[in-house]
Amino acid sequence: MDTDYINELRRFEMNKLSSLIPKGSKVLEFGSGTGEQAKYLSELGHDVVAIDLPSSAYAAHRVFPVQDYDGRKIPLEDNSVDVIFSSNVMEHVEYLKEILSEHRRVLRPGGIAIHAVPTSLWRFWTFASGPPASLRALARLVSNPRAPVGHGGRPLTAFQHFKAIVGPVVPVGHGTSFEGISELWTFSSRAWRRTFRRNGWDVQHHEPMGMFYTGNAIFGSKVPFPRREKLSAFLGSAVNVFVVRPSELK
């Protein structure tokens, strides 16, 4: 996992999303990871509260104050935020019904939630790019097993090398499913709409992010983000953006 590249990608996406958030909002970033996006929103003048699980893979690389929470109870008062924002998080939520109920609890009347979620095409292209990613990891191991990789400049452990080689070609789930095949339809825009509706949220707006990338990030920063925007017109967007509102607040 190249944390630096992920941070660059998420910050680029935030440039496209920031106009959806009213000026001067109090924002809960749900599942903040490194806190890069929370930091960006704070720099725009928003009052930002960031939370994530203590077990997050990004916990050691935080660049913004991120509160740990237990995965079920959001540590905020009722009606305390104007906007809830999440980026590539909702597919990982194990207790989704409870969390969406918590979102309703902490959101002020008239507030909105903005969720960036992976698409079925992202899942497809991640599968398709698996074999090349596996070969890349194998070549890295053979050429220099002690080479530093990713944020922090630490060599991969034996298990991490194994996971990097085998993981891309095994159809394991990216989200909460054990296998990843079902995500070819559970990540569709129709499925996301149904998920929000069943849990008491109305979709006010939906649009593709307009960025192409895969979960294997084979070329990473070698492909400039503007070029990835152009590729999305042919290969599909990796992310859909949903703006939702509690059903009773139409």
N, C-alpha and C positions, 0 to 999 in steps of 0.2 A: 504494500500500500504506500504510494507516494503521497504523503500528506500535503506537501507543498503544492503539488499539481492539483489535488482536490480543492485546496483552499483557493487557488487561482480560478478554478472552474466555478466554484460556488460564488465567488465575488463577481465574476463576469455575469453570472445569472442574476445576481442581485441588482445589477445595473438595469436589467430588463424588467425586474419585478417591483422595484422601489416605487414606481408611480402608482401602484395599486394601494399603497399604504398612505392614508391621510396624514398630512403634516402634523407634527407634534403629538403623535399617538403614543399611548403606553402600549408596548408590544410584549407579548410573551412569545419568545422563540422556543418552541417545543422540540426537544431533541437537537441541541445546539452543536454537538460534536466538538470541534476545536473552539467554537465561539467566533469564528471568522465572520460569519454573517451577522451575528449579534453586534459585533464590533462595528461593522459597516453601518448597520441601522442606527447605532448610537452616534456615529459620526455625522449622520444625516439630521440629528437633532431629536430622535425618538428616545423615549424613556424605556429602556429594554431590560426585561427580566429573562434570563436564559436558564433552562433546566435540561438535564440529561441524566441518564443512568450512570452510577459510579463505575459500572462495568464497561462503559463505552470504550471502543478501540481507540478513540481520540482523546481519552481523558488525560493522557500524559503530555498532550501537545496543545493545551488550551491557551488561547491568546486573549481571553475575555473572562470575567468572573462568571462561571457556570455553576449553578446550584445542583447538587445531586438530589434525586428524588427516587421513590421506591417503585416506579413503574405503574402505579395505580392512582395515588392521591397527589394532585398538584398542590404544591405548598404556597397557595395564594388564597386571598379572601374572595368571597362571592363578589361578582360584578366589579372586578378590579382592573380589567384590561380592555383596551379598545380593539385590539387586533391580536389574533393568534396566528403565528406563522410557523410553518414547518417545511423543511426541504429534504425530500428523499428519506422520510422518517415513518410515515403512516403505514407503509408496507411491513415494517418491522414490529409494530405494536402488537403485543400478545393479547392484552386485555382491551381490545379496540372499543367495545361497547362502553366499558367503564370510562375509558379515556375521553371518548367523544361526549359522554355525559359530564365529565369534569370540565371539558372545554366550554360546554354550555353554562356551567355553574360560574366560572370565573369571568366570562365575557359580559361586558356591560350591555344594556339595552341599546340596540342599534349597531352593535359591533359586528365585525366580520372575522372569518378565519380564511387564511390563504394557505393552500397546501400544494406544494410541488411534488408530484408523485411519478414513479417510472411508468413507462408505456409498454404495451405488448411488443412494439418494435424494438425497444431497448432490450427486452428479454430475448427476442429472436436473434438480434445481432450479437448479443453477449454469448449466446450458444454458438453462433457461427464463428466467432473469433476465438473460441476456446482452444482448438488445436494449435493455432499459431502462438497463442499466449503460453501454452504448455511447452512448446518447443523452445520458446524464448527463455523460459525459466530453466529448462534443462541445459541450454547452452550457457546460461549464466553460471550454473552450478559447476559445469565441466571446466569452463575457462578460468573462473576465479571464485571458489566457494566462500572466500572470506571478504569479498567485495562489499562495501557498505551499500545499503539499499534504503531509499526513502528517507523520511524525516528522522533526524537524529544521527544518521551516519553509522548505524550499527549493522554488522553482518547478520544475515538470517540464521536462525537455528536450524538443526536438521529437520525438525518437524515443519518449520515454516517453508523450507525448501520442498519438502514432500507435498505440502498443501499447495504450494505455488505451481508444482508440476502436475499434480493429479486433479486438483480442484477445478480448473477450467474445462476439463473434458468429462466431468461427472455432473449429471443434471441435478445438482442439489438446489434447494430453494434459496432464493435471495432474501425473501421475506420470511413470513412465519410458516410457510409450508415446508414439509420435509423435502419434497422433490420440487424441481423447478418447472416441469412441463406445464402444470396447471396455471402457472403465471403468464403463459401465453394468452390466456383469456381473463384471468383475474386482474391483470394490469391494464385491461382495456378501459377506454373512457366510459363505456357503458357500465362496466362492472363497478368502477369507482363511483359513478353517479348513483347506482343502486345502493352501494355501501353507505354513502352519505344520507340518502333518502331514508333508508331503513333505520338509521340511527338519529333521525330527527333534524336533519339539516337539508336546506334547500340550496341547490346550486344556482348561484346568481350569474356566474360567468365561468366560462371554460375556454382555454386556448392552449395550443401546443407551445412549449418554450421556444421551439425553433432552433435547437442545438442538437447535433448528432454526436454521440459517443457511445461507447460500450462499457460494460462493467469490467472488462479486462484491460482497458486503456493501453492497447498495444503500442500506439505511437505517442500517446501522452501529449506533452507540450510541443512535440515536433509538428503537429498539425495546428496551426493558429486558430483561435476561436472564430474569427470572421469566416474562415474557410469551413469550419464545422457548421456555421449557420447556413451556408450555401448548400452543404451536403444534406442538411435536414430536409431540403425541398425534394430530394430524390430518395433518400434512405429513411426518412422519418425522424421525428423528434424523439429524443431520449426521455423527455419529461413532459407531462401535462400539468397545467396550472389550473386549480379550481379555487374560485372564490365562493364561499358558502356562508349561509346565515341560518341561525336556528329557525325552525319551521314556524314557530308562533310569532316571529318578529318580521313577518312579511311587510 
